[in-house]
Amino acid sequence: MPTKALKGCKQPIYTKATDKRILRLLDKPAPEGFARWTGALLAETLGDVDVQYVWRFLRNHKIDLVARKSWCESNDPNFTAKAADVVGLYVAPPEKAIVLSTQIQRPPYHSALIPGTRSHPGPQDK
């Protein structure tokens, strides 16, 4: 029996070209006022792609927008020397110096599962 084209069946709305557009957009920085891309922001910026397709595409390609990391690059020609000075203060601080840091690190989300951490009483805390 010969195969017939089904009446009313449409070609897929989204093609590999759409996928490439999503990937190209992810290579660009998020729009001004946004720290990172979201599925809704990608769909809105693309204009003709449904947000559900964007999320499906990201999920199928194991792209996690929250976990995406980026590197900051300086265009300051003296950056290396300045960074070396800062690192030098930590490695060999001047005598009677106080080193202050504004970087705040929180424990990893799974620290509640690690015995002996503040959020999980260990044998010594019972």
C-alpha positions as CSV (number, residue, x, y, z in Angstrom):
1,M,0.0,0.0,0.0
2,P,1.6,3.3,-1.0
3,T,2.1,5.9,1.7
4,K,0.0,9.0,1.2
5,A,0.6,12.4,2.7
6,L,-1.9,13.0,5.5
7,K,-4.3,15.9,4.8
8,G,-4.1,18.7,7.3
9,C,-0.6,17.8,8.6
10,K,1.6,20.8,8.8
11,Q,5.3,21.0,8.6
12,P,7.0,21.6,12.0
13,I,6.8,25.2,13.0
14,Y,10.3,25.2,14.5
15,T,13.3,23.9,12.6
16,K,17.0,23.6,13.1
17,A,17.2,27.2,12.1
18,T,15.1,28.1,15.1
19,D,17.4,26.1,17.3
20,K,20.4,27.9,15.9
21,R,18.8,31.3,16.6
22,I,18.3,30.3,20.2
23,L,21.9,29.2,20.6
24,R,23.2,32.4,18.9
25,L,21.1,34.4,21.3
26,L,22.5,32.5,24.3
27,D,26.0,33.5,23.2
28,K,25.1,37.2,23.5
29,P,24.8,38.9,26.9
30,A,21.4,39.3,28.4
31,P,19.6,42.5,27.6
32,E,20.4,45.6,29.7
33,G,18.7,45.3,33.1
34,F,18.8,41.5,33.2
35,A,21.6,39.5,34.8
36,R,21.0,36.4,32.7
37,W,18.7,34.9,30.1
38,T,15.4,33.2,31.0
39,G,13.2,31.1,28.8
40,A,10.6,33.8,28.7
41,L,13.2,36.5,27.9
42,L,14.6,34.4,25.0
43,A,11.2,33.8,23.6
44,E,10.3,37.5,23.9
45,T,13.6,38.6,22.2
46,L,13.2,36.1,19.4
47,G,9.6,37.3,18.9
48,D,8.2,34.4,16.9
49,V,9.1,31.4,19.1
50,D,6.8,30.1,21.8
51,V,8.2,30.1,25.4
52,Q,7.3,26.4,25.7
53,Y,9.4,25.5,22.7
54,V,12.3,27.5,24.1
55,W,12.1,25.6,27.4
56,R,11.7,22.2,25.6
57,F,14.8,23.0,23.5
58,L,16.8,24.0,26.5
59,R,15.8,20.9,28.4
60,N,16.5,18.5,25.5
61,H,19.9,20.0,25.1
62,K,20.6,20.0,28.8
63,I,21.1,23.7,28.9
64,D,20.6,25.1,32.4
65,L,20.3,28.8,32.3
66,V,20.7,29.2,36.1
67,A,23.9,27.2,36.2
68,R,25.5,29.0,33.2
69,K,28.8,30.5,34.2
70,S,30.6,33.3,32.4
71,W,34.1,34.7,32.8
72,C,34.7,38.4,33.3
73,E,37.4,39.8,31.1
74,S,39.0,43.1,31.8
75,N,40.1,45.5,29.0
76,D,42.3,47.4,31.5
77,P,45.9,47.1,30.2
78,N,47.1,47.3,33.8
79,F,44.8,44.6,35.1
80,T,47.5,41.9,35.5
81,A,49.6,44.2,37.6
82,K,46.6,45.3,39.7
83,A,45.5,41.7,40.3
84,A,49.0,40.7,41.3
85,D,49.1,43.6,43.9
86,V,45.8,42.4,45.4
87,V,46.8,38.8,45.5
88,G,50.1,39.9,47.0
89,L,48.2,41.5,49.9
90,Y,46.6,38.2,50.7
91,V,49.7,36.1,50.3
92,A,52.1,38.4,52.2
93,P,50.1,41.1,54.0
94,P,52.1,44.1,55.5
95,E,52.9,43.9,59.2
96,K,50.0,45.0,61.4
97,A,47.7,45.2,58.4
98,I,44.0,44.3,58.4
99,V,42.7,42.6,55.2
100,L,39.0,43.0,54.6
101,S,37.1,41.1,52.0
102,T,33.6,41.9,50.8
103,Q,33.1,38.5,49.1
104,I,30.5,36.5,50.9
105,Q,30.2,32.8,50.3
106,R,27.3,30.8,51.4
107,P,27.5,27.0,52.1
108,P,26.6,24.8,49.2
109,Y,22.9,23.9,49.1
110,H,23.7,20.3,50.1
111,S,25.5,21.3,53.3
112,A,22.3,20.3,55.2
113,L,23.2,16.8,54.3
114,I,26.8,16.9,55.5
115,P,27.1,15.8,59.2
116,G,29.1,18.3,61.3
117,T,27.9,21.4,59.4
118,R,25.9,24.1,61.3
119,S,22.7,23.1,59.5
120,H,23.1,19.4,60.3
121,P,24.0,18.4,63.9
122,G,26.8,16.0,64.0
123,P,27.6,13.5,66.8
124,Q,29.5,16.2,68.7
125,D,26.4,18.5,68.7
126,K,23.9,16.0,70.1
